């Protein structure tokens, strides 16, 4: 799959840098035109970037099918889907094979953990925009389309996240967070973790491929790989923009790795310093959190 740009009335396939290379085949031209005809807006759209979604899984048969369906049923027409399986021994591979006509690439082999598998997935991706969705979490049908709408209207935005939200093991939406403004310097300091300023929810966070490859995910980490990646993005000088839309939901169930919070925090501390330093300024952090809520209401993208 490719990203596409309109040039002289013809849609062109693009290279990884977004440069038009050659005209897309006629069936792709027709598919793009059919999609554009469904849009309510009359604004000129001259590009359709490929959005790469990576799912890593190990023995996730219970929830994987719903995750796959939430990706392949996007209203946005240009999505690349890659699944990296860590050598599952349950029915995971049967589920993947059931949908392999809709999955662009998948493999199953042993790895060194979910971030090792994720790094492998991103290395295989051709998209201009990246994200990942864990095997038990879900997108909504509009997710990628809304992301691209926001990005094309806000050229300075390179990294975006939706409203944090949670579903239960029966897929019921049980929690939705408030819109937030994320302070770049606080991300850089590692303050966006659960026990300080709260998490940046990985589900529903999208970013351009060029900022990812400047600081790829740390595959040696077991639980805090997303936290480390956000810190590295902030060190590049990239701002994270929040939306007022739910883009994806994190599923709470008894097998969540995120329940291992003590190990997660130990990885965080190795990356940005001991939390004992932060606890000594807890009152300042409470004040910062108040400011965070106030500014969130003002500066979040609509």
C-alpha positions as semicolon CSV with decimal commas, in nm:
position;residue;x (nm);y (nm);z (nm)
1;X;0,000;0,000;0,000
2;X;0,099;0,362;-0,058
3;X;0,021;0,716;0,039
4;X;-0,145;0,910;-0,244
5;X;-0,129;1,270;-0,368
6;X;-0,329;1,453;-0,629
7;X;-0,122;1,599;-0,914
8;X;-0,265;1,755;-1,229
9;X;-0,601;1,586;-1,169
10;X;-0,448;1,239;-1,120
11;X;-0,382;1,055;-0,796
12;X;-0,018;0,944;-0,763
13;X;0,143;0,681;-0,545
14;X;0,408;0,832;-0,315
15;X;0,741;0,717;-0,180
16;X;0,812;0,703;0,194
17;X;0,899;1,073;0,195
18;X;0,559;1,162;0,049
19;X;0,683;1,247;-0,300
20;X;0,457;1,149;-0,595
21;X;0,620;0,871;-0,799
22;X;0,374;0,734;-1,053
23;X;-0,001;0,736;-1,121
24;X;-0,207;0,497;-0,912
25;X;-0,386;0,212;-1,095
26;X;-0,734;0,287;-1,227
27;X;-0,909;0,084;-0,955
28;X;-0,733;0,290;-0,687
29;X;-0,823;0,614;-0,866
30;X;-1,188;0,505;-0,865
31;X;-1,173;0,399;-0,500
32;X;-1,035;0,738;-0,396
33;X;-1,298;0,926;-0,597
34;X;-1,575;0,713;-0,449
35;X;-1,449;0,791;-0,099
36;X;-1,425;1,165;-0,169
37;X;-1,785;1,162;-0,293
38;X;-1,898;1,044;0,051
39;X;-1,746;1,339;0,234
40;X;-1,985;1,614;0,341
41;X;-1,726;1,889;0,312
42;X;-1,650;2,062;-0,016
43;X;-1,292;2,146;0,076
44;X;-1,019;2,036;-0,161
45;X;-0,841;1,721;-0,047
46;X;-0,521;1,657;-0,239
47;X;-0,361;1,377;-0,038
48;X;-0,454;1,056;0,138
49;X;-0,164;0,936;0,352
50;X;-0,129;0,571;0,439
51;X;-0,192;0,511;0,810
52;X;-0,010;0,209;0,953
53;X;-0,165;0,028;1,250
54;X;0,039;-0,235;1,436
55;X;-0,108;-0,495;1,670
56;X;0,116;-0,722;1,875
57;X;-0,034;-1,025;2,042
58;X;0,050;-1,337;2,239
59;X;-0,230;-1,580;2,324
60;X;-0,499;-1,318;2,282
61;X;-0,780;-1,515;2,118
62;X;-1,052;-1,387;2,355
63;X;-1,038;-1,024;2,240
64;X;-0,832;-1,020;1,920
65;X;-1,122;-1,062;1,677
66;X;-1,296;-0,748;1,801
67;X;-0,968;-0,556;1,778
68;X;-0,914;-0,670;1,419
69;X;-1,270;-0,579;1,322
70;X;-1,228;-0,232;1,469
71;X;-0,925;-0,173;1,243
72;X;-1,044;-0,325;0,917
73;X;-1,384;-0,151;0,937
74;X;-1,246;0,203;0,935
75;X;-1,430;0,457;0,721
76;X;-1,094;0,600;0,611
77;X;-0,991;0,409;0,297
78;X;-0,612;0,397;0,326
79;X;-0,510;0,190;0,628
80;X;-0,226;-0,061;0,647
81;X;-0,272;-0,329;0,913
82;X;0,016;-0,538;1,046
83;X;-0,009;-0,804;1,318
84;X;0,297;-0,942;1,497
85;X;0,229;-1,257;1,697
86;X;0,479;-1,377;1,955
87;X;0,421;-1,749;1,899
88;X;0,070;-1,803;2,036
89;X;-0,040;-2,151;2,138
90;X;-0,414;-2,082;2,172
91;X;-0,658;-1,993;1,894
92;X;-0,493;-1,660;1,809
93;X;-0,352;-1,777;1,478
94;X;-0,689;-1,916;1,372
95;X;-0,838;-1,571;1,428
96;X;-0,561;-1,402;1,230
97;X;-0,602;-1,647;0,941
98;X;-0,977;-1,586;0,942
99;X;-0,909;-1,221;0,856
100;X;-0,585;-1,251;0,660
101;X;-0,748;-1,119;0,341
102;X;-0,795;-0,790;0,528
103;X;-0,456;-0,789;0,703
104;X;-0,169;-0,653;0,498
105;X;0,105;-0,846;0,674
106;X;0,133;-1,081;0,969
107;X;0,391;-1,312;1,116
108;X;0,422;-1,542;1,414
109;X;0,757;-1,599;1,584
110;X;0,912;-1,573;1,928
111;X;1,022;-1,229;2,038
112;X;1,171;-1,054;2,339
113;X;0,848;-0,889;2,449
114;X;0,575;-0,663;2,317
115;X;0,802;-0,367;2,240
116;X;1,046;-0,588;2,054
117;X;0,750;-0,711;1,847
118;X;0,621;-0,357;1,802
119;X;0,957;-0,230;1,684
120;X;0,959;-0,512;1,432
121;X;0,612;-0,411;1,313
122;X;0,704;-0,047;1,262
123;X;1,014;-0,149;1,067
124;X;0,781;-0,324;0,819
125;X;0,531;-0,039;0,788
126;X;0,498;0,186;0,482
127;X;0,262;0,443;0,633
128;X;0,321;0,813;0,673
129;X;0,128;0,806;1,002
130;X;0,184;0,543;1,272
131;X;-0,009;0,406;1,565
132;X;-0,049;0,080;1,750
133;X;-0,346;-0,096;1,903
134;X;-0,304;-0,374;2,156
135;X;-0,482;-0,703;2,092
136;X;-0,753;-0,633;2,352
137;X;-0,826;-0,265;2,277
138;X;-1,047;-0,110;2,011
139;X;-1,079;0,174;1,762
140;X;-1,408;0,328;1,658
141;X;-1,516;0,325;1,295
142;X;-1,442;0,696;1,254
143;X;-1,104;0,695;1,433
144;X;-0,853;0,719;1,148
145;X;-1,075;0,948;0,942
146;X;-1,102;1,195;1,231
147;X;-0,726;1,181;1,292
148;X;-0,652;1,267;0,931
149;X;-0,913;1,543;0,928
150;X;-0,744;1,705;1,228
151;X;-0,392;1,662;1,090
152;X;-0,470;1,807;0,749
153;X;-0,638;2,111;0,906
154;X;-0,360;2,164;1,160
155;X;-0,031;2,139;0,971
156;X;0,180;2,200;1,281
157;X;0,040;1,892;1,456
158;X;0,273;1,591;1,435
159;X;0,155;1,393;1,738
160;X;-0,204;1,360;1,856
161;X;-0,407;1,170;2,114
162;X;-0,777;1,127;2,186
163;X;-0,979;1,140;2,504
164;X;-0,867;0,866;2,742
165;X;-1,140;0,604;2,770
166;X;-1,188;0,257;2,915
167;X;-1,406;-0,040;2,826
168;X;-1,465;-0,353;3,033
169;X;-1,438;-0,717;2,933
170;X;-1,789;-0,697;2,784
171;X;-1,689;-0,400;2,566
172;X;-1,899;-0,152;2,764
173;X;-1,763;0,201;2,780
174;X;-1,713;0,258;3,153
175;X;-1,489;0,564;3,177
176;X;-1,409;0,873;2,969
177;X;-1,147;1,126;3,074
178;X;-1,156;1,502;3,044
179;X;-0,997;1,688;2,750
180;X;-0,639;1,777;2,835
181;X;-0,356;2,002;2,732
182;X;-0,022;1,822;2,754
183;X;0,276;2,036;2,853
184;X;0,575;1,942;2,638
185;X;0,833;2,013;2,910
186;X;0,638;1,805;3,162
187;X;0,634;1,514;2,916
188;X;1,009;1,554;2,875
189;X;1,052;1,539;3,254
190;X;0,851;1,218;3,268
191;X;0,566;1,364;3,473
192;X;0,288;1,206;3,267
193;X;0,269;0,876;3,450
194;X;-0,019;0,741;3,650
195;X;0,090;0,855;3,995
196;X;0,191;1,210;3,896
197;X;0,001;1,386;3,614
198;X;-0,173;1,077;3,482
199;X;-0,105;0,861;3,178
200;X;-0,091;0,962;2,816
201;X;-0,319;0,689;2,688
202;X;-0,135;0,497;2,417
203;X;-0,456;0,375;2,255
204;X;-0,567;0,652;2,023
205;X;-0,225;0,820;1,998
206;X;-0,101;0,881;1,641
207;X;0,227;1,028;1,513
208;X;0,418;1,081;1,190
209;X;0,672;0,820;1,084
210;X;0,959;1,069;1,065
211;X;0,943;1,159;1,435
212;X;0,921;0,789;1,524
213;X;1,235;0,691;1,334
214;X;1,431;0,972;1,498
215;X;1,375;0,792;1,830
216;X;1,237;0,439;1,780
217;X;1,069;0,256;2,064
218;X;1,297;0,106;2,330
219;X;1,255;-0,267;2,270
220;X;1,436;-0,363;2,591
221;X;1,148;-0,233;2,806
222;X;0,866;-0,460;2,915
223;X;0,587;-0,224;3,024
224;X;0,694;0,141;2,994
225;X;0,784;0,152;2,625
226;X;0,509;0,398;2,537
227;X;0,607;0,625;2,829
228;X;0,969;0,623;2,710
229;X;0,864;0,697;2,352
230;X;0,659;0,999;2,461
231;X;0,957;1,135;2,654
232;X;1,176;1,098;2,344
233;X;0,919;1,273;2,122
234;X;0,910;1,564;2,367
235;X;1,290;1,580;2,363
236;X;1,265;1,630;1,986
237;X;1,062;1,941;2,060
238;X;0,734;1,784;1,940
239;X;0,414;1,892;2,112
240;X;0,135;1,646;2,187
241;X;-0,211;1,772;2,099
242;X;-0,524;1,638;2,264
243;X;-0,865;1,615;2,098
244;X;-1,218;1,622;2,237
245;X;-1,291;1,291;2,064
246;X;-1,262;0,930;2,181
247;X;-1,028;0,771;1,927
248;X;-0,972;0,435;2,098
249;X;-1,051;0,258;2,423
250;X;-0,830;0,065;2,663
251;X;-0,985;-0,260;2,784
252;X;-0,971;-0,351;3,152
253;X;-0,967;-0,723;3,225
254;X;-0,796;-0,962;3,463
255;X;-0,500;-1,033;3,235
256;X;-0,392;-0,670;3,173
257;X;-0,016;-0,631;3,197
258;X;-0,078;-0,276;3,314
259;X;-0,179;-0,419;3,652
260;X;0,194;-0,471;3,714
261;X;0,227;-0,105;3,810
262;X;0,519;-0,144;4,048
263;X;0,735;-0,287;3,771
264;X;0,608;-0,021;3,531
265;X;0,710;0,256;3,769
266;X;1,051;0,100;3,826
267;X;1,112;0,118;3,449
268;X;0,995;0,480;3,448
269;X;1,236;0,569;3,726
270;X;1,532;0,417;3,545
271;X;1,447;0,637;3,247
272;X;1,392;0,976;3,411
273;X;1,500;0,950;3,775
274;X;1,364;0,839;4,107
275;X;1,009;0,921;4,205
276;X;1,142;1,002;4,553
277;X;1,251;1,336;4,408
278;X;0,901;1,397;4,276
279;X;0,734;1,300;4,604
280;X;0,933;1,571;4,782
281;X;0,752;1,831;4,569
282;X;0,406;1,673;4,580
283;X;0,233;2,000;4,666
284;X;0,388;2,167;4,362
285;X;0,269;1,880;4,148
286;X;-0,084;1,921;4,279
287;X;-0,069;2,285;4,175
288;X;0,065;2,185;3,833
289;X;-0,219;1,937;3,796
290;X;-0,471;2,215;3,866
291;X;-0,308;2,427;3,596
292;X;-0,315;2,126;3,365
293;X;-0,693;2,096;3,402
294;X;-0,745;2,470;3,353
295;X;-0,531;2,494;3,040
296;X;-0,679;2,173;2,900
297;X;-1,018;2,336;2,878
298;X;-0,868;2,629;2,691
299;X;-0,618;2,483;2,447
300;X;-0,744;2,138;2,347
301;X;-0,817;2,090;1,976
302;X;-1,186;2,090;1,894
